Amino acid sequence: MSLHPLDIAALVAYLLLITGIGFYCSRKNTNTEEYFVGGRSFSGWIIGLSLVGTSISSITFLAYPGDAFKTSWIRFVPNLMLPLAILFAAYFFLPFFRRGKVTSAYEYLEDRFGPSIRVYGAVAFIIAQIVRVSLILFLLSLLLQELTGLSATWCIIIGGVFVAVYTIVGGIDAVIWTDVMQTIVLVLGGILCLWVIVDALPGGMGQIFSVADEFNKLSFSVLENGNLNAMGWEIRFDEKTISMMLFIGLIAWLTEYSSNQNTVQRYCASKSTYEARKAMLVAVLSSLPIWAFYMFLGTALFVFFQQFPAVAPQEMLDGTRAPEQILPYFINNHLPAGVAGLVIASALAAAMSSLDSSINAISTVSVVDIYRRHLRPGLDDKHYLKAAWVIAAVSAVLMIGGAVYLANAETKTLQDTATILSSVLGGGLLGLYLIGFFTKQGDARAAWAGLVATMVFTSWTVLSKNGLMPDSLSVPFDLYYTGFVGNVIMFVLTYLLARFFLKSNKDLTGLTVWTK
C-alpha cells in the first residue's frame, strides 16, 4: 500500500502529539515518586481511561473484529464478568494497595509471606511482560507491514524505538496521558470504519442487523462444520460453555486487578482511594462498550463483504487466511485518503497503549522490588531514577529483539514460549493473593510449596497440550481451564499446609480482611 499524503499527514500529526506529551511530562520527572506513580496526584477519570488503554492492545483492534467476522461474539463473553470483578477488587483488593506508600503489587507479598515470594512475583511479572510486549510489537509490525509496505523488521524498529523514547523520558505521567489519548484515537478509528461501512451499504445500519441476524452472527455460538451452533450453559470441564467462559472471565479479571503491576500502579497513582475506585468505574463503563463496538465492527465487516464480495474476505471465512487480517484488508482497500491515516493511527494506539504501560511497569518492578530492595539498597533517589531509565531502555531493546526474532523465525517459537512462560510462572498468583487477603494462614514455606505444585501442574498441562505425554497421563479437561485449576491447587494446598503442618505466628495486622 502506498500511503496518500493525507494519510501520512494524519500519522505524523498523531506521532508528534504523542511525542510532545512524553517530553512535556519529562520536565516533572525529578524523582522516582513522580516517575513511577506520578506523585500520586491523578484524578479518577484520567486513571480510568488509562486503565482502558492498558487493557486494550492489538487484540482489541485485530482479534475482536476477526472473531466476530468469522464466527460470533464468543470472545466477548468473558468480558461480561469485568463489572463483578472490579466491584470485588474495589472493596476487597484495593485497600491493601492503598496503604502507606505502596508502589508495586509485589510489596504486599513480602509483607504477607516474606521477601522471597516478593522476588518471585516480581521476576514472574518481568519475564511475562517482556515476552508479551515482544508479541504485541510483532503483531503491530504485521499490521504496519501490510498497510505501509515496509519490511517487518523496519516496522518493529520504528514502532519500538518510538514507544521507548516517550515512555523512558516521560515516565508514568506520559504513559497515563498518552494512554488517554490513545483510547480516544482507538474509538475514533473504529467509528470511522463503521461510518464508511454504513454509508456504503444500501440498507445502512438496518442491513447490518438484519443480515447478522439471518446468519446468527450476533450470538454466542461456536463454529462447527461450517455452521454456528449455540453454546450451552452447562458446567463442565471437557468443553467450552457460556457458564464456564463467564467463570474463567471472572478469574482472569480478578487476577488482572489483584496481581498485575500495570493495574496496581494505577491504583497507586490515584490521589485517593475514592479516586482509584472512580477510575475502576470509568474503566468498566468505557471498556465494555469499546470491546462490544469492535465486536460489532467485525459483524459489520461480515455484512459488508456479503454485499460486496471479494476473494480475500472469503478466504478468511473458509480458513485459508487468518480472520485477524479482515480489518487491515478493509483499511487497505475501502477507506478514503485521510481516513485511512487516522485509522492506522488507531491501530498504533491499540498497541502502544499496552507497550508503554508494560515498559514502565517493568522498570518500576525491577527498581522497587529487586534493585533497590536487594541489590543496591540505601542509595540516593537520583541513582534509582537513572536506574529506572536504564532498565526501561533495556526492556525496550529486549522487546524489539524479541519481536524481530519472531518476525524472522520460521515457526512461532516465541509465541509458544510466551504461552508456556505465562502459564508456568503466572499460574496460581491469584490463589496466592486470595490466601493473603482472605485467610490468616501461610508464610513463605507454604507459599513456595503451593507455587511449586502449581508450576508442576501447569507444566504437565503444557506437555500434554504439545503431545509430549502418554495418553494415560493426558489432561482430562479442556486446557482453557488450566488457569482456574492452577489457582485452586495453589489456594487449597497452601491453605492446608499452613493450617495443619507449617503454622506461622507472624503478626498480620493490616494484611488480611480479618486483621485490618
N, C-alpha and C positions, 0 to 999 in steps of 0.2 A: 504494500500500500504506500502510495506517495502522498504525504500529508499536504493538505491545502494550506496556503499561507494563513488563513483564518484559524485553522486548527492549531498550527504552530504558535500563533499569537496567543490563543487561549491557554495552551500548555505552558508557554513561557511566563505568562502573567501569573498563573497559578503557582508555578515553582518559585518565582520571585517573591510572591506573597508569603509562602511557607518559609523560605529562607530568611526573609525580613523579620518574621516573627521570632525565628530562632536567635538571630543576632540581637534583636531588641531585648529579648529575655536574658541574654548573656550578661547584660550590664548588672543584673541583680545577684549574679552567682559569685558571691564573695566568701561563702562558707558552705559546708555540707548540709546544714539545715535547710538552706534555700535550694541547693542543687538537688537534694533528694526528696524533700516534701514541700517545697515552695513556701517555707516559713509558716506552714500550717495556716494558711490565710484564705483558702479558696471557698467560694460560696457553693451551695448545693447544686444549683443548675449547671454551673460550669463543670464541676466534677462529674455530674450525671451524664452530660453529653460526652465527656472524656471517657467514661466507662463504656458508653456505646461504641465510641471509636476504637477502644481497646479490644472489645469483644468481636467486632466485625473484622473481616480480612478478605483475602481473595476468595475465600469460601462463600461469603455472602454474595460477592459480585459474580462469581462464576458457577459455583456448585448449586446454589439455590435455584437460579433460573434454569440451569441444566437439568436438575432433577424434576422440576415442575414441567419442563418442556417434554421430557421423555416419559415420565411416569405420572406421579401425582404429588400431593403435599405431605408425603411421609416424613421428609426431613424436618418439617415444621413441628411435628408432634412433640418431641422432647422439649422444645422451647416453651410450650404451654405451661410448664411447671416453673418457669422463671419467677412469676409473681409469688408463689408459695415459698420458693427457696429464699428469695430476697426478704420476704416478710420474716421468715425464721431467722435469717442471718442478721437482720437489722436489730433484733431484740435479744438474740442469744449469742451471736458471734461478735458483733461489732464492739460491745463494751470491753472485751478483752484486748482489742487492738487500739482502743482509745485511751487506755490507762497510761499515765505518765507520758514519756517522750518516745513512744514506740515508733520505729521507722520500718522495721522488717517484719514480715509474717512469722519469721522463724525465731524471733526473740522470745515469743511465748513458749516455744518448745523447750528452750533452755530453762526458763523459769519453772516450767511444769515438770520436765523429765530430766534435764541435765544438758551440759554443753555438747556432748557427742551427738545427741538427737538433733540439736540445732544445726550442727555442721552437716549432718546427713540431709536434713530438709533443704538447706541452702545449696549443697552440691547437686542434689537431685534436680532442683529447680534450674540451676545454671546449665547443666548438661541438656535437659529437656528443652530449654528455651533457645539455646544455640542451634540445636537441630531444627527446632520449629521455625526460627527466623530464616534459616537456610532454605527450608522448604517453601516458605511464603515468598521469599525473594525469587526462587526458581520459578514458581507459578507466575509471579509478576513478569518475569522475563519472557515466558512463553506468550503471554498476552501482548507485551510490548513488541516482541519479535513479529508477531502476526500483524500488528497494527502499523508498525513502522518499517519493517524490512531489515532492521539491524540484526546482527548476529546475537545469539542468546548471551554469549559472554559479554559483549559490549552493553547489552541491556542490563545485565546483572551488575556490572561495574558502575555504570552511570547511576542506576537506581540505588545501589548500596552506598556509594560514596555520598550521594545527595542526602539520603536519610541520616547517615552517620554524622555529617557535618552539622546540620541544625540540631540534632539530638545531643551531640557532645558539647557544643558551645552553649546550648540553651537550657540543658538540664530538664527537670520535671516541669518547670514553667512552660518551656517551649513544647514539651510533649503534650501537656494538657491543652494549651491553647491551639496547637495545630491539630490535635485530635478533634476539638470542637469544630474547627474549620473543615476538616476532612469529613466529619459526619454530615455537615451541611452539603458539601460538594457531592458526597455519595448519593444523598437523597435527590439532589438536583439532577445528577446524571441519569438516575433511574426514571425520574419524572419525564425528562426529555425523550428518553427511549419510548416510554409508554405513549407520550403525546404523538410521536411520529407514527406509531402503530395504529392508534385510534383514528388519527387523521387519514391514514391510508385505507383502512377497512371500510367497505361500503356501508356496513351496518353499525360502524362505530363501536362504542363500549358495549352496547346490547349484543352485538355479534360475538364478542369475546365470551360473554356469559352463556349465550345460547349454544355455541359450538362446544365450549368447555363442558357444559352440562351433558351434551349429546355424547361426548367421548369420555365422560366420567373423570375429567381432569381436575376437578375441584374437590376431590375426595381423598380419604386416607386409604389408598389402595396399593397393592403390590402388583408388579408386572410379572405375569406367569404365562408362558407360551403365547406371548403377544397380546394378552388380554389383561385388563386391570381388574383385579378381584379385591373386594373389600376385606380389610384386615379384621380379624376377630378381636374380642375383648378378653379372651381367656387369660388366666395367669398360668404361664407355662414357660419353661426354660429351654425348650428344644426348638423354638421358632419365635419370630418377632410378632408381637401383638400390640394393639394400641395401649392396653393397660401396662404392659411391660416397658414399652417405649416411654410412657409417661413416668414410670418409676425410675428408669435409667436417666431420664432427663432431670428428675429431682436430684438424684445422686450427683450427676455432673455439675449442676448449678450450685449445689451445696459445697462441692469441692472447690468450685471457682471462687465462691465468696467466703471460704474459710482458710484456704491454704495457698492461694495464688498471689504472689507478690504484686503482680500487675494490678490486682484489685485492692489488696490490703494497703498498698502505697497510696491509693486514692482516699481510703479511709483516713490515713494519717495526714494527708494534705488538706483535709477539710478543716475549716476554722472551729468547728464544734461537732459534738455527736449529733445534734439536731440537723446541722447542715449535711453531715455524712448520710443520715437517714433520708433527707430530702434528695440527695444525689442518687440513692438507690431507687427511690420512687421515680425520679426522672429517667433513670436507666430503663426501668420496666416500661414506662409509658412511651419511651422512644424506641427501644429495641424491638419489641414485638411488632409494632406497625411497620418498621423498616424491613424486618425479616419477612413478614407477610407480603409486603409490597414486592419484594424481589421474587418471592414465590409466584405472585400473581403476574409479574413481568414474564416469567417463564411460561406460564399458561397463555398469556397474550401472544408470545412468540410462536407457540404451537398453532394458535388460531391464525396468526398472520401467514405462516407458511402452509397452512391448509388453503388459504385464499390465494397465495402467490407461491406455488410450489417451486422448489429448486432441488438440485441434486444433493448438495452438501447437507441441508437440514434433514433430508430423507435418510441419508447415511447415518446421521446422529440418532435418528429414531430406530433404525434397524440394527444399531450396534457396530457398524463399520467404522464410525468415528465417535470420539468422546462427546457426550452431550454438553460438557462444560464449554465447548467451543461455540455454542449457539449465539451467545451474546456478542463475542468478538466478531463472529461472522456477520451478524446483523449490523454492528457498528461499521464494519468494513464496507458493506455493500448497500446499506439503505439509509444511512444518516447523512443529512446535508452538511456541507462545509461549515465549519464554525461549531455546529452542534456536536460533531464527532470529536472535536478537540476537547470540549467540556466533558463529554462522556469518558474519554480517555483519562482526563484528569480525575474523574470519579473512580476509575479503576486504580489509578495511582493512590488515591486517598484510601481505598479499601485496604491496600497492602501496607502503606506507610503508617497508618494508624496503629497497626499491630507491631510493625518493626520498631518504631521509635519507642513505644512503651516497653518492649522486651529488652532493648539495648539499655535503656535507663534502669530498668529493674535488675538486670544482670549486674550492672555497675554498683547499684545500691547494695544488693545482697553480698556481692564479693567484698566490698569495703566494710560494711556494717557487721556482717556475720562471720567473716573469715579473716580478712586482713587486719582490721582494727581490733577485733576481738582476740585473735590468736597469734597472728604473725608479727605485727608491729604495733603493739598496744602502747598507749601513753604519749604519742607524738602530737604535735600541734595540728589544728584543724586544717591549715593550709596544705599540709602534707597529704592528708586524706582526700582533700578536694582534687589535688593533682593526680593522686592515685585513681580517683574515680574517672577522670578524663582518660587516663591511660587504659584502664580496664574497658571503658566504653569503646575506645578505639580498637583495642584488641578484639573485642566482641564483634565489632563491625567487620574486621578483617576475616575472622573465622566464619562469619555469616556469608561474606562474599565468596570465600574459598569453598565453603560447603555447597553453595548454590552453583558455582562454576563446575565443581566436581560432578554434581548431579546432572547438569546440563550436558556434560561430555561423556557421562557413563553410558555404557550400552544397556545396562539394566538399572532399575530404580533402587539401587542398593541403599542409598541414603534414606529414601522413603521407608524402606523396610526397617532400617536401623532406627529411624525416628519412632516408628510404631513400637518396636521392641523396647527401646530405652524408656519411652514414656510409660509403657505398661509395667516394666520391671521396676524402675526406680520410683515412679509416682504412685504405683498401686498401694493402697492402704493408707495414704496420707489423710483422707477424710476420716477414716476409722480412728487414726491416731489422735486427731484433733477432737473428735467426739469423746474419746476416752478422757482427754484432758479437760474438756469443757463440762462434761455431764457426769463424771464419776470422781470419787476421791481415791481411786486405786491407780497404781502404776508408777514406776520410776524407769530409769534408763534400761535396767536389766529386762524388765517385762516388755518395754517398748521395742528393744532390739530383737527379742525373741519373736514378737509379732511381725516386725519388719522382715526378718529373715524368712519366716514361714510364708509370708505374703509373696516375697520375691521367688521363693521356690515354687509356689503355686502358679504364679504368673509365668515363670519360665517354662513350666510344664505345658501351660496352655499355648504359649508361643511355639514350642517344639511340636506340639500336636497339630497346630494350625499349618505348620510347614511340612507336615508329613514325616517328621523325624522320630515319631513314637510308634511302637507297635499298636495294632488295632485294639489289643486288650487294655492298653493304657491311654487310649484316645479320650479326649474331653467329652463328657456325656451331655453337654449343654451347648447352646449357641454361643460362640465366642463374643458376641455382642454384650454378654452379661459378665464378662471376666472382671471388669472393674467393680461391679457390685459385689460379686462373690469374694473378691480380694479384700474389700473393705469389711465385709462380715467376718472373714477369717482374722483380719487384723484386730478388730474390736473384741471379738469373743475370746480369742486366745490370749491377748494381752490382759484383758479383764480377769479371766480365770486364773492365769498365772500370778497376777498381782494380788488377787483376792485370797488365794489359798496357799501359795508357795513363796512368792517373792514380795513379802509385805514391806511397806515403807512407812516411816514415821515423819516424813518431810512435812514441813509447815506449808499448807496450801491456801493460806489466806489470800483472797482476791484472785485465785486462779481457777476456781470452778464455780458453777452456778450455785453450789451449796455452801460455798465459803466466801461469798462476796463481802 
